[in-house]
Amino acid sequence: MDITNPKVEDYIRNLLARHDENVLLEMEAEGKERNFPIIGRMVGVAVELLARAIGARRVFELGSGYGYSGYWFSRAVGPDGELHLTDGDPENERKALDYLGRAGLAGPVQFHVGEAVAALGEAKGTFDIVYCDIDKDGYPGAWRAARGRIRTGGLFICDNTLWSGRVTGDPDIEDTRPELTAAIDEMNRAIAGDPGFVATILPIRDGVMVALRLG
């Protein structure tokens, strides 16, 4: 299922051409060549906008790959901010620091190699944003771990929350890993029903959950 009409996506991406920059284009090319799941330009600009809108200075990413989403969050928090990136592969740490360093965006970055939720548990204090893009079966646990680590007025942002439409239960959509779909749906419902947050899913790319902590 196309979450957004491909022609609409192309139109939006064309509007975002002002962000063309050699390092960003390299990162996007690597994602395409490796079939590596990055959030892409449309969602990247959206998370930067959200981070800037709340004046975010401290962000924790659960799942960072080789730093593509970190590129956008680093732009938002600035060199004096604090951006925690996580991934289990030390090669992705090397790639992320290289890319972000060449883009002039490595200043706020602290990279944790290992399990993302465990790294969040070891970090101190609360965050303006906790961003989630880990293995989908870990989504409910990630939400439980992140919920209390977000400041009042801060955001929980999570990618792939529509899962190519599989969360709708449409029998015409093939679902070879229903347990992953169930985990995403469990998290979506937990967030939507939480009185401490106001939340919605932005239906762009593969669905982006945005939840604002009320208190």
Secondary structure by P-SEA (a helix, b strand, c coil): cccccaaaaaaaaaaacccccaaaaaaaaaaaaaccccccaaaaaaaaaaaaaacccbbbbccccccaaaaaaaaaccccbbbbbbbccaaaaaaaaaaaaaacccccbbbbcccaaaaaaaccccccbbbbbccccaaaaaaaaccccccccbbbbbcccccccccccccccccccaaaaaaaaaaaaaaaacccbbbbbcccccbbbbbbbcc
